Amino acid sequence: MPQSKKRAHHHQFIPPPHKIDGKKNHAIIYVSIIFFCLLGVGIAYFAAGPADAYLIAGGLLGGIAGYFFGKQIDKTITK
């Protein structure tokens, strides 16, 4: 059937695909590293006293635990 020349012909609107931003915000990882590092230093201080080696080890272990904790939280939130 021929189309009327007086009517406007509407084309189907296809929205453009969403642009996914490649940069992620990893602030929760940094915050958890700092928090767990301070927590590890605090635990090492109360457990072993003001010995430098134990404080550094407690801070490192706390930072490592904070990294993995923050990474898991970030993964859960972005899911």
Helices and strands as residue ranges (DSSP letters): H 27-48, H 52-78
